[in-house]
């Protein structure tokens, strides 16, 4: 089972909806590797934000309760 889904966005799209193709591939379209890295960055940013939120909520709870 693959970790990532198929990132080929051209699949069944009509020709008029596909990005302009250059000599080596689409022009101004991120590569599959970049898309995978961005997915990992997004998950990492979410986890970090959730951790910061949990720490700040714990801090404020303890401050209000007087611990």
N, C-alpha and C positions, 0 to 999 in steps of 0.2 A: 504494500500500500504506500503510495507516494505521500510525502509530507505536504507538498504544495499542489494546488490544482493546476490545470493547464492554463498557462498565461498567454497562449496564442489568442490575441484578441481579434484576429482577422477571420477566424473560423468560417462561419456561415454568412458573414457580412457581405452585402453587395459591393461590387467594385467601386461604386461612387462613394461609399462610406469608409473605404480603407484609406490609411494614411498614404501620402505620396512616397513612392519607393525610390531610394537612391541607388547608387551602384552596389552597396553592400547591405542594404536593408532599408527599413523605414526611416524617413527623415524626421528628426525631432521627436522620436518616440524612444522611451527608455528601453534598455535591453532587459531580458528576462532576469539576469543576475541582479540588476539594479532594482527591479520590482521585488525580488525576493528579499533583498537587503532592506528595502523600505517597509516590507511587511514585518520583518524582525524589529526594526526601529520603532514601528508603531506599537507593537506589543510591549517592547521594553519601556517606551514612554508611558504607556498605560499602567504598567506595573509600578513604575517609579512614582507616578502621580498618585496611585492608590496607596502606596506606602507612605508618602508625605501626608496624605489626607488622614490615614490611620494614626500616624504619630501626632499630628496636630489635634485630632479629636481626643486622643488620650491625654495630651497635655492640658487641653481646655477642660476636660472632665475632671481631671485631678485638681486643677486650679479652682473650679467651682465647688467641688465637694470638700476641698480643704485637706487633701492627702499630702 
